[in-house]
Amino acid sequence: MLSKPQKLFSVSFENPEQIEELVEGKVFCQEFLATVEGDCDAVAGWFKLHLDQAQEISTEPGGASCWEQVVFPVSSRRRKVFNNSRLEVEFFVKKHLLMQRVDITHEEGISVNSTHVRDKQVTLSSEMVRLLNCKVWREVSQWVSYYLVRDINCSTILDMTLLPPAMALQVLKLNPDSKLTLSVNTSNTRASKQVLDWVTTVSTCNSMNVSAIDCITSLTPGSLYNVVVISPVTLSGRLNTSCLLELDKVIRCLASSSTTPIMRPSSLLLPFRLELWCVVISSKELAQRSHLVSNKQVLGFTIADQINILAVSHQQEINYMGLEKQELSTPTLVTTMELAHLSLEREVLVNSLPITNSGLANGVAYWFMLDYGWNIKLSTLESEAYSQAVFVCKEVMVKEGDMLGVRCQMERGLLDFQFVVPSGVG
């Protein structure tokens, strides 16, 4: 933090006038004194709810509450602050919080050297920014683009990921004669515009031919591409159902039927292979996220059974590394999917996993390995850009040395995991 936290405003729910002010609209200003040197990238906020004179609930960072905080990005080009710099922040509150401006002033005698000013400011969603900052994703993109230019005819590239096409742009940078076609999502115009703005800005800043890049909203019969890049796994950690359901059309757009990178084909589907991995876990945090574990959580009222009818067993956007859990088995390869020959019919796989730690098993965590060929793979477990997903299963007590059956069902891009427990066990 660049400064000490300060109170922006307070409101008493017993005072109708104060509530009315925040509904009709009111401006609040607060001055912060910087205590360290750095860049003011954002202003973070949180709340305190006073239950009585002594008890309060705070949503501050690092607290024990389940609430998150609010973050307002600072878009100003001059965000440099020094020790004792003053930051004046103005908020407008009208049912919601809106940060209107951040003014930074420095002590006399401090000069701020001018830095490179961007001609255009590009806005991206937080998940896109996380993707661009991911070291694993960047390294995979760089190596794949290198091998593409070295081994493959990349005259025409189709990127259907709906993500920043870093891999394709690197190919265009290395091979200026290549053409790039981007698939855009017409149902999410904001995200599509953000990606297109990013592409044009990157291309312009790197002296690339922007006219070599065009867009499509759907696949056109007869169009052929040497390389097609897809995203079979969403950043939330699950299979990308819409991508997998469209694979037949995508395969028909490849310039040839060959899809094995080892054989140096004339066309490629990337990634060409997908590995599904899983592990059995015991996690109280997972149980509390998915359902009411007992009536004690609701002051003893008998209602947990009714609420848990609506419990969601498939928990997505999980930060597996940060999840409080104990792994009860070793990570196991469930299946390998050849994306150019993927069957969408129902398939049931049962794996017997050796239990390495005793405990109460209540979930199966899973992730994917994206295989691009040339011994280049991207693990969605190791990549900071991807989250993971967990299936909450019926609890079963297991002991070290036991074998626990894990059933995986796949159908039309959907997954389901469950324990296979012999009758009378559990």
C-alpha positions in Angstrom: 0.0 0.0 0.0 1.2 3.5 -0.8 -0.6 5.2 2.1 -2.4 4.4 5.3 -6.1 3.6 5.0 -8.6 6.4 5.6 -12.3 6.6 6.0 -14.1 8.0 3.0 -17.6 8.4 4.4 -19.9 6.9 7.0 -23.7 6.5 7.1 -26.1 5.7 9.9 -29.0 3.4 8.9 -31.0 5.2 11.7 -30.6 8.5 9.8 -32.9 8.7 6.8 -31.3 12.0 5.6 -27.9 10.4 5.3 -29.3 7.5 3.4 -31.2 9.8 1.1 -28.0 11.8 0.3 -26.3 8.6 -0.9 -29.3 7.6 -3.0 -29.6 11.1 -4.7 -25.9 11.5 -5.1 -23.0 13.1 -3.1 -19.4 13.8 -3.8 -16.7 12.8 -1.3 -13.0 13.9 -1.4 -10.2 12.5 0.7 -6.5 13.3 0.7 -3.9 10.6 1.2 -0.2 11.0 2.1 2.1 8.6 0.4 4.4 6.8 2.8 6.5 5.0 0.2 7.6 5.5 -3.4 5.8 3.7 -6.2 3.1 3.9 -8.9 -0.5 4.5 -8.1 -2.1 1.8 -10.2 -5.4 1.6 -8.3 -7.5 2.7 -5.3 -8.8 -0.1 -3.1 -11.8 0.1 -0.7 -13.7 -1.9 1.8 -16.4 -1.5 4.4 -17.0 -1.8 8.1 -20.4 -2.7 9.4 -20.9 -1.7 13.0 -23.4 -4.1 14.6 -23.4 -2.3 18.0 -20.9 -0.2 20.0 -18.4 -3.1 20.3 -19.1 -5.6 17.5 -18.2 -4.9 13.8 -17.8 -6.8 10.5 -14.9 -5.6 8.3 -14.3 -6.6 4.7 -10.7 -5.3 4.8 -7.9 -7.3 3.1 -6.6 -10.2 5.1 -9.7 -10.3 7.3 -11.7 -13.3 8.2 -14.8 -12.3 6.3 -16.0 -13.9 3.1 -16.4 -10.5 1.4 -13.9 -9.3 -1.3 -12.8 -5.7 -1.8 -13.5 -3.1 -4.5 -10.7 -1.9 -6.7 -10.8 1.3 -8.9 -8.0 1.3 -11.5 -6.2 4.6 -12.1 -5.9 5.3 -15.8 -3.8 8.4 -15.6 -0.5 8.3 -17.4 1.3 10.0 -14.6 0.9 7.8 -11.6 4.3 8.1 -10.0 4.3 9.0 -6.3 7.1 9.6 -3.8 7.3 9.6 0.0 5.1 12.5 1.2 3.4 13.0 -2.2 -0.3 13.9 -1.8 -3.1 12.1 -3.5 -6.5 13.7 -3.6 -9.2 11.2 -4.5 -12.8 12.2 -5.4 -15.7 9.7 -5.3 -19.3 10.2 -6.4 -21.8 8.1 -4.5 -25.2 7.5 -6.0 -26.4 4.1 -4.9 -23.0 2.9 -6.1 -19.4 4.1 -5.7 -17.7 5.9 -8.7 -14.2 7.2 -8.6 -14.1 10.4 -10.5 -10.5 11.6 -10.3 -7.1 11.1 -8.6 -4.8 14.2 -8.4 -1.2 13.7 -7.4 1.0 16.5 -6.1 4.6 16.3 -5.0 6.8 18.2 -2.6 8.7 21.2 -4.0 12.0 20.3 -5.5 10.8 16.9 -6.8 10.8 16.7 -10.6 9.1 13.9 -12.4 10.9 12.8 -15.6 8.6 12.3 -18.5 8.1 8.8 -19.5 6.9 7.1 -22.7 3.3 8.2 -23.3 1.1 5.7 -25.1 -0.8 7.0 -28.1 -3.8 4.9 -27.2 -4.9 3.5 -23.9 -6.1 -0.1 -24.2 -8.7 -1.5 -21.7 -8.8 -5.2 -21.0 -10.8 -7.4 -18.6 -8.9 -8.6 -15.5 -8.8 -12.2 -16.8 -7.2 -10.9 -20.0 -4.6 -8.9 -18.1 -3.9 -12.0 -16.0 -3.4 -14.0 -19.2 -0.9 -11.4 -20.6 1.0 -11.4 -17.3 1.3 -15.2 -17.2 4.9 -16.3 -17.6 3.9 -19.9 -18.6 1.5 -18.7 -21.3 4.0 -16.2 -22.7 6.7 -18.8 -22.9 4.4 -21.4 -24.6 3.3 -18.7 -27.1 6.8 -17.7 -27.9 8.1 -21.2 -28.5 5.1 -22.4 -30.5 5.3 -19.3 -32.8 9.0 -20.0 -33.3 8.4 -23.6 -34.4 5.5 -22.6 -36.5 7.6 -20.2 -38.5 10.4 -22.7 -38.7 8.4 -25.8 -39.7 5.0 -24.9 -41.0 3.5 -23.0 -43.8 1.8 -20.1 -41.8 0.5 -18.1 -44.7 -3.0 -18.1 -43.3 -3.8 -18.3 -39.5 -7.3 -18.4 -37.9 -7.5 -17.5 -34.2 -10.7 -18.7 -32.6 -9.7 -18.3 -29.0 -11.4 -14.9 -28.4 -8.3 -14.1 -26.4 -5.3 -11.8 -27.2 -3.7 -13.7 -30.1 -0.1 -13.4 -28.9 1.0 -16.5 -30.7 -0.4 -15.5 -34.1 0.9 -11.9 -33.8 4.4 -13.3 -33.1 4.2 -15.3 -36.3 3.1 -12.2 -38.2 6.1 -10.3 -36.7 8.5 -13.1 -37.8 6.8 -13.7 -41.1 5.3 -10.5 -42.5 3.6 -12.3 -45.5 1.3 -14.2 -43.2 -2.4 -13.3 -42.9 -4.3 -13.4 -39.6 -8.1 -13.9 -39.2 -9.7 -13.3 -35.8 -13.0 -14.8 -34.8 -15.1 -12.3 -32.8 -18.0 -12.9 -30.5 -20.9 -10.8 -31.6 -22.8 -11.6 -28.3 -20.1 -9.9 -26.3 -19.2 -6.8 -28.2 -17.4 -5.2 -25.4 -14.9 -8.0 -24.9 -14.5 -8.3 -28.7 -13.7 -4.6 -29.1 -11.2 -4.8 -26.3 -9.3 -7.6 -28.0 -9.4 -5.9 -31.4 -8.1 -2.6 -29.8 -5.3 -4.6 -28.2 -4.4 -6.3 -31.5 -4.4 -3.1 -33.5 -2.4 -1.3 -30.9 0.2 -4.0 -30.6 0.5 -4.3 -34.3 0.9 -0.5 -34.8 3.5 -0.2 -32.0 5.5 -3.1 -33.5 5.4 -1.8 -37.1 3.3 -4.7 -38.3 0.9 -4.6 -41.3 -2.5 -4.1 -39.8 -4.1 -4.7 -43.2 -3.0 -8.3 -42.9 -5.5 -8.8 -40.1 -9.2 -9.3 -40.6 -12.2 -10.6 -38.6 -15.0 -13.1 -39.0 -18.1 -13.7 -36.9 -18.7 -17.2 -38.1 -16.9 -19.9 -40.1 -17.5 -19.6 -43.8 -17.7 -22.8 -45.9 -14.8 -23.1 -48.3 -12.4 -20.9 -46.3 -9.1 -22.7 -45.7 -6.3 -21.9 -43.1 -2.9 -23.4 -42.6 -3.1 -22.9 -38.8 -6.1 -22.7 -36.5 -5.7 -21.8 -32.9 -8.5 -22.7 -30.5 -9.2 -22.5 -26.8 -10.6 -25.9 -25.7 -10.4 -24.9 -22.0 -11.9 -21.7 -20.6 -9.9 -19.5 -18.2 -12.4 -20.5 -15.5 -10.9 -24.0 -15.6 -13.6 -26.1 -17.4 -13.9 -27.4 -20.9 -15.0 -24.8 -23.5 -18.2 -26.5 -24.6 -18.9 -24.0 -27.4 -15.4 -24.6 -28.8 -15.7 -28.4 -28.7 -19.1 -28.4 -30.3 -17.7 -26.4 -33.3 -14.7 -28.6 -33.8 -16.1 -30.4 -36.9 -16.5 -27.1 -38.7 -13.0 -26.0 -37.6 -11.4 -29.2 -38.9 -13.0 -28.7 -42.3 -11.3 -25.2 -42.5 -7.8 -26.8 -42.2 -6.0 -26.7 -45.5 -5.2 -30.4 -45.3 -6.4 -33.3 -43.2 -3.1 -33.9 -41.4 -3.1 -32.7 -37.8 0.0 -34.3 -36.3 2.8 -31.8 -35.6 5.5 -34.5 -35.4 5.0 -35.2 -39.1 5.4 -31.6 -40.2 2.0 -31.3 -41.8 0.9 -28.5 -44.1 -1.8 -27.5 -41.6 -2.2 -27.5 -37.8 -4.9 -27.4 -35.2 -3.4 -25.9 -32.0 -3.5 -27.3 -29.4 -3.9 -30.6 -31.1 -4.3 -32.7 -28.0 -5.8 -32.3 -24.5 -5.0 -34.2 -21.4 -7.4 -34.4 -18.4 -5.8 -34.8 -15.0 -7.5 -35.2 -11.6 -6.7 -35.7 -7.9 -8.8 -36.8 -4.9 -8.9 -34.2 -2.1 -10.3 -33.6 1.4 -11.2 -29.9 1.9 -13.4 -28.3 4.6 -13.2 -25.0 2.6 -14.6 -26.7 -0.4 -17.5 -28.1 1.6 -18.3 -24.7 3.1 -18.2 -23.1 -0.3 -20.6 -25.6 -1.9 -23.3 -26.2 0.8 -24.4 -25.7 4.4 -22.3 -28.3 6.3 -24.7 -28.2 9.3 -27.6 -26.4 10.8 -25.1 -24.7 13.2 -24.2 -22.3 10.4 -27.8 -20.9 10.5 -28.2 -20.5 14.2 -29.5 -24.0 14.7 -32.6 -23.7 12.4 -33.3 -27.0 10.6 -33.0 -25.8 7.1 -29.7 -27.1 5.7 -31.3 -30.1 3.9 -33.6 -27.7 2.0 -30.9 -25.3 1.1 -28.5 -28.0 0.0 -31.1 -29.2 -2.6 -29.8 -26.2 -4.7 -26.1 -26.8 -3.9 -23.8 -26.7 -6.9 -21.4 -29.7 -7.0 -19.3 -28.3 -9.9 -17.2 -25.5 -8.4 -15.4 -23.4 -11.0 -12.9 -20.6 -10.9 -11.0 -22.3 -8.0 -7.5 -21.2 -7.1 -6.4 -24.7 -6.4 -3.0 -23.7 -5.1 -4.7 -21.4 -2.5 -7.5 -23.9 -1.6 -7.2 -25.3 1.9 -7.1 -29.0 1.2 -5.2 -32.3 1.6 -4.5 -34.4 -1.4 -5.4 -38.0 -0.7 -4.1 -39.4 -4.0 -1.4 -38.6 -6.5 -2.4 -36.6 -9.6 -3.7 -39.0 -12.2 -4.1 -38.8 -16.0 -7.7 -39.6 -16.7 -7.8 -39.5 -20.5 -6.2 -38.0 -23.6 -8.3 -36.3 -26.2 -7.2 -35.9 -29.8 -9.0 -32.7 -30.7 -9.0 -33.4 -34.5 -10.8 -36.7 -33.9 -12.9 -35.9 -30.8 -16.1 -37.8 -30.1 -18.9 -35.9 -28.4 -20.8 -39.0 -27.6 -21.1 -40.1 -24.0 -18.0 -41.8 -22.6 -17.6 -43.2 -19.1 -14.2 -43.8 -17.6 -13.5 -45.3 -14.2 -10.0 -45.1 -12.7 -8.9 -46.8 -9.5 -6.7 -44.3 -7.6 -4.4 -45.5 -4.9 -4.9 -43.5 -1.6 -1.7 -42.0 -0.4 -3.1 -40.2 2.7 -5.9 -41.1 5.0 -8.8 -38.7 5.3 -12.4 -37.7 4.5 -12.5 -37.5 0.7 -15.1 -35.0 -0.5 -13.9 -33.7 -3.9 -12.2 -34.4 -7.2 -10.1 -31.5 -8.5 -9.2 -31.5 -12.2 -7.2 -29.5 -14.7 -5.9 -29.9 -18.2 -2.6 -30.1 -20.2 -2.8 -28.4 -23.6 -0.4 -30.1 -26.0 0.9 -28.0 -28.9 3.4 -30.4 -30.3 7.2 -30.0 -30.3 7.2 -31.2 -26.7 5.5 -28.0 -25.7 2.6 -28.3 -23.2 0.7 -25.8 -21.1 -0.7 -26.9 -17.8 -3.7 -25.1 -16.6 -2.7 -26.0 -13.1 0.7 -24.2 -13.4 -0.5 -21.3 -15.4 -1.6 -18.2 -13.4 -4.0 -17.3 -16.2 -6.2 -20.3 -15.6 -8.3 -21.3 -12.7 -9.1 -24.9 -11.8 -12.4 -26.7 -11.1 -13.6 -29.2 -8.5 -16.5 -31.6 -8.3 -17.9 -31.9 -4.8 -18.6 -35.6 -4.2 -20.4 -37.6 -1.5 -18.0 -37.9 1.5 -16.2 -41.1 2.0 -13.6 -42.0 4.6 -10.5 -43.5 3.0 -7.2 -45.0 4.4 -3.7 -45.0 3.1 -3.3 -48.0 0.8 -7.0 -48.1 -0.2 -8.1 -48.0 -3.8 -10.8 -45.5 -4.6 -12.8 -45.6 -7.8 -13.3 -42.2 -9.6 -15.9 -42.2 -12.3 -15.6 -39.6 -15.1 -18.3 -39.0 -17.6 -17.8 -36.9 -20.7 -20.5 -35.9 -23.2 -20.7 -33.0 -25.7 -18.0 -31.0 -23.9 -19.4 -31.6 -20.4 -17.7 -33.3 -17.5 -18.8 -35.1 -14.4 -16.7 -36.7 -11.6 -18.0 -39.0 -8.8 -16.6 -41.5 -6.4 -17.3 -45.2 -7.0 -17.8 -46.6 -3.6 -18.7 -50.3 -3.0 -22.0 -50.8 -1.2 -21.7 -50.7 2.6 -18.6 -48.5 2.5 -18.5 -44.8 3.4 
